Amino acid sequence: MAGACLLVFLAPCAAADAATFAEPPRVEIAGDWAVRVLPGTFDVAGNKVAVVKAVDLPVEPAVLVRVRDEKHDSLPLFNQAAAPWAMGVKLRSLATTETTAADMLVPESLALKSGPGDAPRYTAGKDYAFEPRWATAGRLPEGIPEGAPVWIDYDCGWGRLDAIVVARDGAVTLRPGVPHNATPLPPAVAPDRERTLARVWVPGRTARLTPENLYPIVEERYTEPPRDGPPPASKVLPRTWAKLHSGEPLHVLAWGDSVTAGGEASDVAHRYQNRFVALLGECFPKAKIRLTTAGWGGRNTDSFLAEPPGAEFNFDRAVIEPRPDLIVMEFVNDAWMTPPVVEEKYSYLLRRFQAIGAEWLILTPHFVRPDWMGAPSARVEADPRPYVEGLRKFAAAHGVALADAALRWGHLLKEGIPYVTLLSNSINHPDDRGHELFAQALIALFR
């Protein structure tokens, strides 16, 4: 797609702080598939670029992927009792790293066939069943024979993240992103001569643009709130702080659920806890840090406490007996808790940790699917979950270290990034960028 552009004049100026706009960029919807940049002045690589009149930019409609003759060697029986993304075979163009992309299948386009091309079609409800929202299909007992190959036709949507870019030479363009079924990346810009004013989020199956699709960039990066005095870790994690400086061995244990176990980091080195330890090593050259991980997918703190003695994920065996110096805890699966429940349950954990001389560092959780957070859309800045409020209150009341990663996830809105595009499984597992947000929230206490 060729981006429309408008030439504007330049006014030289002293270099400005590129992290923050003096005022939010003025961008609005100009049609079903068009956006408008209103007049304004923007800093681009140290130059004031003035847009002297409004410019309309066409946006490509949502991406429709047409899949024909996707062969599956066999279909499992449709399992109505399973999670919706596991009821049957996953349609490959909508399979994410663990689940499927919800609401992206065009249900009426689905056709299961006994062969490629114009081969006879099977009948839904008789030969097979499918989950239309989560794009999974399975055979029925008296339908498609067990072990029979199946060819599938379907249409589906992929998301795209476009960018409205102002160049140093005065060109205003819309740069399309690369479509993806879960984690589309924003298009790259050259920071020495370009600046992104806003992004246009085009989820698959979007019928037309609305203001919900516009993500103006108000602040290009998260900035820690100003504070006086030494880094917080020197006060709330004094023994850890001392060992980092002295070079005494420091045992860090990361305790959590599937995210701590690694989902969906691209490799071990990109898990948040590994990145955190690497950053500690950069900040404290004398440090001798050993990292262990106790991460159990799909579980919460109660799950560890309920495991019988000797079990791999029994709380005492996995968390207490290793006798770590520092316990870094992440449990998005505890998000069902209210503040009073956090106070009750986490007070018990605190007593157990204090009994072995371990210090505790709690991570507030990342954002998950909007409907799982009780949010009406992906435009979430302030975390709406009572659990997060409970963590903040608990940490303040008991002097426990808190790395507030939820603030960084909320700040993505100001950075022009729909947070859902960081969820590799379209539900609740962050990609490498999400793990890095955790790592940065942790290391901020030590800087």
N, C-alpha and C positions, 0 to 999 in steps of 0.2 A: 504494500500500500504506500503510495507516495504521500508524504505528509504535507499539508497545506502550510504556507508560511507567510509572514508579514515582515517587511523590513522596517526597522524603527531607527531612531537616531541614538547615538551614544553621547553620554556626558561623562568625561573622566572624573574620577574622584579618588580619594584615599581608600586603601583597602578596608573593607568593612568586615564585620564578623559574619562569616558565611553560614553560621550554625542557625541563625534565627532571622526571620523576616520581621521588619519593623511592624508591618501589618500583614494579615493573612493575604495570600494571593487572591485576586478577585477572578474567580472562574465560575461559570454557571452553565446550565444546560441550555443549548440553543436549538434543540430539535430532538427527534427520536434517536438520531445517531449523529449528533453534533454537539460540540462544546464551544463556549465562547470565553476568550480571555479579554477582560475589560481593561481599560487604560490604567496604567500604573508604572511605577519605577521599581526596578529590581536590581540588586547587586549581583553581578556575574563576574567572578574572578577579579574583584577589586574595581570594577567599573559599574557605573550607574547606567542601566539600560532602561530607557523610557519607552513604553508602549503607548503611542500617542492616540491610537483609536482602537476600538474593539476589533477583534479578529475571530472569525468562526473557523473551527477546525473539524473536518469530518472524522468520524470514528467508525471503524469497521464493525459490523454487527457481530453478535456473539458467534463463537466458533461452533459449527455443527460438524461432527465427525461421523462419516458414514462407513460403517463396517459391514462387509459382505463376506460370507463363507468363512467365518471364524471357526476353525475345526477344533472340536474337543473329542478326544478318543473315547470318552465315556462320560456319563453324567451320574452323579450320586443321587440317591433318593432325596427328594425335597424334605428338609427337616424343619417343620414349622416351629419347633420348640427352640431352635438355635437362635443365636443373635442374627439379625436380619442380613448382615454381610457374610454370614456363614451358613445360610439355609441351603445353598446349593453351590454350583460352580460360579465363579466370578467372571463377569464379562471383562475381557482383558483390557479393553480401552478405558475401563472405569475402575480397574483394580489399583488400589494404592499400595503403600508398603505393607499394610496389614489388613486393611478392610476394602471397602469400595467407596467411591465418591457418591454420596447420596443426592437424589433429586436431579441427576444429570442424564438419566436414561429417558428417551422418548418412548414411553411404554407401548404405544400403538405400532411402533416400528419393529418390535421384536418378532422374529420368526425363527422357529427351530425346524430344521429340515433333515431328511434322511440322507441327503447328499448335497453336493455343491450345485450352484446355479439354480435351475428351475425344478430341482427335485421336489417330491411331495413334502408338504408341510405337516408337522405334527400339530395337534390341537391342544391349546391351553385348557387346563382343567380336566382334561381326559388323559392326555399323554404326558403332560408335564405341568408344573406349577412354577411361578416365578414371583419374586418380590420386586414390585415395580419401582419402589423408591431407592432400594439399595442394589439393584441390578444383579441379582443372583437367580439362578434357575436350577431345577432338579427334576428328575423323572418321577412319575407316579408309579405305584406298584403294578398296576395293570396297563401301563402305558409303554413308554419307550423301553425296549429290552435292556436288561443289564449288560453292560459291556459294549453296547452299540455305539459307534461314532455318531456325532451330531455336528451339523454345520449351522451356524447362527448368523442371522442378519440383524442389524440394529443400527439406530442413530443415537448419538449422545452428544452432550455439550462438554466442552473444555473451557476452563477459565483463562483469562488473559489480563495482564496488568500493563496498560499503556502509560506513557509519560508525556506531559506537556513540557517542552523544553525551550528555554530561551538561551540563545547563543550569544557570545560576546560580540559577534559581528552584527547582532540585531535581528536574527531570524527567530521567529516563533514557530515551532513545529509540534506535531503530535507524532511521537515515536511509538510504534506498536511493540508490544512485548511478545514473547514466544508462548503459545498456548500450552497448558498442562492440565491434567485432570485433578491435581490437588495443590501443587506448590509452584505456580507460575512466578518467575522472577521478573522484577522490573527491568526494563531495558537500561543498558549502561549509558552513562554520559561521561564526557571528558571534563573533569573538574577544573582544568586550567582554562577552559573556554566555554563551558556550558553550565547551566543550572536547571534543575527540574523544579517547576513551579507547583505542579500537582500531578497526581496519577489518576487514571480512570480505570476503575475495577469493573471488568466485564465478565461476570460469572457465566458459565455455560447455561444456555437456555434463557438468557436474559431477553425479554421481548423488546425493550426500549430502555434508554437511559433515563434515570431520575437523579435527583440530588444525592440519593444514597450511593450512587456510583462514583461520586467525586471525592477525592482525597487530597485536598490542598496541603502542601507541606508548610507547616507553621514553624517547626523546629526540626532541623535536619538530623539531630542526634540527641540522645538523652544526656542531661547534665545533672550530676549529683547536686542535691540542695547544699547551699553553703553551710559550713559548720566551723566552729571555733575549736582550737585545741588539737590534740593529737588524734590519729585515726581511732575510730570507735573500738576496734579490736583490742587496742592497748588497755581499754577499761573493762570491756565485757568478756574478753577472752584473754585474761592476763597470763595464764600459764602457756597457752599456745603462742602468744606474742613473745614471751621470754624465750621459748625454745626456738622459735624462728630466728631470733637474733643471736642466740648463743651457739646454734648449731647442734644442740642436743637432739637426739632422734625424736621425731614427731609422728605419731600414728594417727592418720585421718581415716575415719570410717564413714562412707557415704551410705545412708540408710534410706530406703524408699521403695517405691513401687516400680512399675514398668519403665518409667522415664529414667529412674536411677539405674535400672538394669540395662539401659542402653537405648531404649526406643525413642526416637528413630535416628539416633546419631549414625553417621555414615561409617564410623569405625570407633574403636575404643578410645583413641586419642581425642575424638571430638565429643565424648560424653562430658557433661558439665563438670563432673567431679575431676576428671583428668585435666580438663582445661584449667580449672581452678588451681589444682596442684602445680601445673606448669607455670601459671601466673605467679603463684607464691614463690616458686623457685627464681623467677626473674626479679621479684621484689626483694627477696632475701637470699643473697648468694651463698650464705653459710648454711642454709636450711638443709636438713636431712629428713626428707618426708617419705613416709611409707603410706600408700593408699590401699585400702581394701573396700570392697563394695558388698553390701547386703541389699540387693534389689529383687523384689518379688512381684512379677507382673500381675495386674488385676487385683491386688490385695491392698489392705490398709494397715494402720497400726494395730487395730484389734486383731487382725489376722495373725500377726506375729505373736501377739500375746496369747492367742487361743491355741497355738500349735503345741503338741505334746512334747515333753522333755525329750531331747535327743534328735528331734526332727530338724531338718536342714534349716528351716526358717523359724524355728522356735526363738522367741525373743532373747532368752538368756544365752542360747548357743550362738546366735547370729550377731547379737549386738553387745551383750554384756561381757561374755567370756573372752572375746578378743581384747578387752580392756583398752579401748582406744583413748587417745588423749583428747581428740576432738571428734564429735559426732555431727556430721552435716546431714540434715534431714529434709527430705522432699516427699510429700504425700498429697498429690492432687486427689487421690482416692479417699482422703479424709474430708473432702470438701462438703460432705453431708452435715458436718458438725456445726452446731450453733455456738456462739461465744461461751455460754455456760458449760456446754459439753467439752469444749476445748479446755476450759479452766479445770474441769474435773479430771479429764483423761490425761492431759499433758502435765498436770501437777504430779501425777503418779510417775510419769516418765522422768520428770525432773528429779524427783527423789531418788529414783534408781540410778540415774547418771551421777548425781552428787555422791552417792554411796561408793562409786568406784573412782571418783576423782576426775570424771570426764567432763569436759566443757561441751556445750550444746549450741549449735548454730542452725537456726530454722530458716528454710526458704519458703517464702510465700509462693503459691503455685502459679503456673502459667495459665493463660486463658485456654478454654476448650470450646467446643461447638457452642454457638450462642444459645441454642435451646437448652443445652445442658447447664448453662450458667444462669438461666432465667432472663436472658437478654433478648430484646426484640429483633436485634440485627447484629451484624459484625462491627458496628460502629460503637465500640465499648472503650471508654477511657478510664472511668472509675470502676474498680472491680465490684460487682454487685453481690458477691457471695458473702454471707454472714461468717463463713469460716475464716476468710481473710481478715475481717474485722476482729474476729476472736483471736487470731494469731497476733495481731498488732497489740491488742490489749494485754494478752498473756505475756508477751515478751517485755512490754513496758512495766508491767506489774511485778515481774519476777527477775528483772535484770538479765534476761536471756538474750543472746545475740540474734538479730533478725536481719536477714538479707531480703529486702523487699522487691523481689523480681516482678511481682504483679504490677508495680509502678512502671517498670520498663515495658511490660507487655501493653499496658494502657497507653503508654507514650507513643506506641507505633502509629496510633491514629494521627497524631501531630506530625509524624514523619511521613505520612502519606502511604502507609503500608497497611492493608487489611490484615489483621493478625491471623485470620484463618488461612492465609497463604503460607504460613509457617508450620502448619499442621500436616505432616507427611501422610498420616492415615486419615485425614479429613475429619478427625474427631478430637484426639487428645494427645497425640505424640508429636513433640516438636522436632523440626529438622535441626541441622547443625546450627543455623542462625538462632533458633530458640534455645538450644543448649548453651550457646555463647551468651545469651542474655542472662541466664542463670550464673554463669561463670563471672560475668562482669558485676552482677549484683553482689556476689560473694567477695570478690577481690576488692570491691569498693570499701569494705570495712577495714581493709588493711593498708589503704593508700592515704 
